[in-house]
Amino acid sequence: MQALASYAARRGQSRSLIAEAAIASFLSPDAAERQEAAVTKRLDQMDRRMLRTERDVGITVELLALFVRFWLTSTPALPEPAQAAARAQGDKRYDGFMEALGKRLAKGPNVRQEIPEDHPRAGDL
């Protein structure tokens, strides 16, 4: 009832008039069609979001696979005595990377927003 009173106050109309209009709308023959249209619109929005998410995940998977392949084929293994120092340096650099990532995410816009929607598929390249 509080929502009804608040809505009526915002519209400058009586609660009974708002309630009557809501009931008439609900019981009207086209109410089901409007509800179906609203649900369909919402489902379409959700479908578009899912497609964007699928696209973004696909880009991320390709990026990671390409980076790993490039890294593994172009970086020689370190000799055993140098591995401990490299691991320590790697930990330090990783912390710096995570800090930079946090700043980038907080700042926005992100790289995902910079990639056009119509990027070529991997097979098209």
C-alpha positions, -999 to 999 in steps of 0.1 A, spaced: 0 0 0 29 23 7 41 20 -29 6 28 -41 4 59 -19 39 70 -30 31 65 -67 -2 84 -64 16 113 -46 42 115 -73 15 115 -100 -7 139 -81 -37 116 -84 -58 97 -59 -49 62 -48 -83 49 -58 -78 63 -94 -43 47 -97 -56 14 -83 -86 14 -106 -64 21 -136 -40 -7 -126 -68 -32 -122 -84 -22 -155 -50 -26 -172 -44 -60 -156 -78 -73 -166 -79 -58 -201 -77 -83 -230 -45 -68 -242 -28 -71 -208 -14 -105 -216 -1 -92 -249 17 -63 -232 31 -86 -206 43 -110 -233 59 -81 -252 76 -69 -220 90 -104 -213 100 -108 -250 119 -75 -249 136 -85 -217 146 -118 -231 160 -101 -262 181 -78 -240 194 -108 -221 202 -126 -253 222 -97 -266 241 -96 -233 248 -133 -235 261 -129 -271 284 -101 -259 296 -122 -230 303 -151 -254 322 -128 -277 343 -114 -249 351 -149 -235 361 -160 -270 384 -131 -274 399 -137 -240 405 -174 -247 421 -166 -281 443 -139 -265 455 -162 -237 462 -191 -261 481 -169 -285 501 -153 -257 510 -186 -241 520 -201 -275 541 -170 -283 557 -170 -248 566 -207 -248 580 -207 -283 601 -175 -279 614 -178 -243 643 -202 -236 643 -221 -203 665 -206 -176 695 -225 -162 689 -241 -128 710 -216 -108 691 -186 -122 656 -199 -116 654 -188 -79 663 -152 -87 640 -152 -117 611 -165 -96 617 -137 -70 618 -111 -98 587 -127 -114 568 -124 -81 577 -87 -78 567 -80 -114 535 -99 -110 526 -78 -80 532 -47 -101 511 -61 -129 482 -68 -105 484 -33 -91 483 -18 -126 454 -40 -135 435 -28 -104 441 8 -114 430 1 -150 398 -16 -139 390 12 -114 396 39 -140 378 25 -170 371 22 -200 385 -12 -203 402 -29 -233 370 -49 -240 352 -17 -248 379 -7 -272 375 -39 -294 349 -34 -322 318 -56 -322 326 -68 -358 361 -82 -352 371 -109 -377 368 -145 -366 400 -165 -361 393 -185 -393 389 -153 -414 425 -141 -407 
